[in-house]
């Protein structure tokens, strides 16, 4: 039986508590945080946990039973239905079944045209031609020593990571790295992992399936609110400091110091997911969080977004106390990733090919980002782009009174698929709404047409004069305004960042 449900209730919200409770349980079921046939707490018990009357929980349970999410049996209480049907009109629940659309602006993809085919073939050919018995044999669980050395040197040079080869583990993308870390954390007695809210739904699902309970921590204009982290009881947290996903807000320097202090106080670990640092503009570039506390921070990266997910190339830079456990778990599960492709990647790093590739990709990403923001300010009056000039998506905060779900439906009717803020949130009572526009897979001509179609949908749904935001540019409810774009300023931010490599959403990659 589920003795406790982690549900966030916003008592200041206009949304009734019964609806907040119902939405939270529905989301936990849709994201596989509650498995079929899992028993729920009694209405009396959950009401006591939430500090509300039993009738509020009864109302939420009855509605979910009517929708087919829950079943109630006499003498057995209430449990998750054996086979849960998806909500009928939920745009947010995509992409379980394919939806035909001309423009897909949802996060999670990468542009296959970026892959440097000729350079990669040259590197792989050189590696195969020179491979001896050791290169063609079984590698150590952490990866070939030459690859770990090359990765350590690169990450030290471009991200300031304090890396030694014996602390580097090569993985089959971020997903495997996260799976290994979850297994080690469970062995060390962890039951809860804190995550950013909003954040990656796929990561939360992944952790739940690994036997850990993800708990959301809010994000504001300075990134993760570390003070709230203490309330979770977690001793591990996954963060995206370089470019918070999906808002694009970088973690402020004082928050980094607070996060390191938290890790020391609770004897815990920070997992730094650095997947989008390759797309951070020079003006917002900062060394990796790991450089402040290599004994407390696990640095995680991947080549999925900047090269190709098919390569399955990822890496961890691990504090020494975790390395033996990771190597043991890794050796018990597989014999490592493809050594030849890892060696080709090491050669790509050492010959400067990766740096050249990133310069080309960053320039194209910058142009797409500027186009999306310019189009948003012109075609969607009243929206506010949030976050720094970085990442593969732009978070567009909607004005008060604009119905996010209705906008997503109107956009889909015009052949545009895009996620709203609710797709990424744990606490769905938080307002205002937003749309998150990814430009990872759509080229600039297509982006222009997609934004024009989104603009038409926006005008259909969000009618009336543009809404004036809180003075000072700060969102009344989210506090993300410090990184909102001033429409009067022309965005022309040069991108010359020196990053690494990365993946995403239904991340893990």
Secondary structure, 3 states (H helix, E strand, C coil): CCCCCCCCCCCCCCCCHHHHHHHHHHHHHHCCCCCCCCECCCHHHHHHHHCCCHHHHHHHHHHHHHHCCEEEECCCEEEECCCCCCCCCCCCCCCCCCCCCCEECCCCCCCHHHCCHHHHHHHHHHHHHHCCHHHHCCCCCCCCHHHHHHHHHHHHHHHCCCCCHHHEEEECHHHHHHHHHHHHHHHCCCCEEEEEECCCHHHHHHHHHCCCEEEEEEEECCEECHHHHHHHCCCEEEECCCCCCCCCCCCCHHHHHHHHHHHHHHCCEEEEECCCHHHECHHHCCCCHHHHCCCCEEEEEECCCCCCHHHCCEEEECCHHHHHHHHHHHHHHCCCCCHHHHHHHHHHHHCCHHHHHHHHHHHHHHHHHHHHHHHHHHHCCCCEEECCCECCEEEEECCCCCCHHHHHHHHHHCCEECEEHHHCCCCCCCCCCEEEEECCCCCHHHHHHHHHHHHHHHHHHCCCCCCCCCCCCCCCCCCCHHHCCCCCCCCCCCCCCCCCCCCCCCCCC
